[in-house]
Amino acid sequence: MSTHLTEMTTEQCWEFLHHNQQHYGRIALSIGAEVDIYPVSYVIADGKIFFRTSEQVKFASVTISRKAAFEVDEVVDGVARCVVVKGTASWISPEDAAERADIAQLATDASGAATNWVEIAPERVRGSQFAVVSHERT
């Protein structure tokens, strides 16, 4: 792989999201003119991204604006990868989430307070990658 930035295919992006070792990403949500970014753990099922939240501001952002950007990045074996998914976020009731074994496995915070479920229906998926070159500092 060269050291310049290369675009990832849609298939490569989904493969990366499925197999990311941490299963942590960042969700960008807005209320009015304010945009905030929050760390979340996630799971992918049925071509959608799911996460839980206990933070009322984050949950309110989902129910008000519904537009979201989700980002995951990592550097592994000298290659940096970044995938951004833009789409529509929707609230899922705890009852509906409990019926879905494919998302019920999602870890929650230590307090167990993350009871608000959110799904992101992707509208656009983009990713890029490049080789990381180490520079010695003097």
Disulfide bonds with the S-S distance in Angstrom:
none
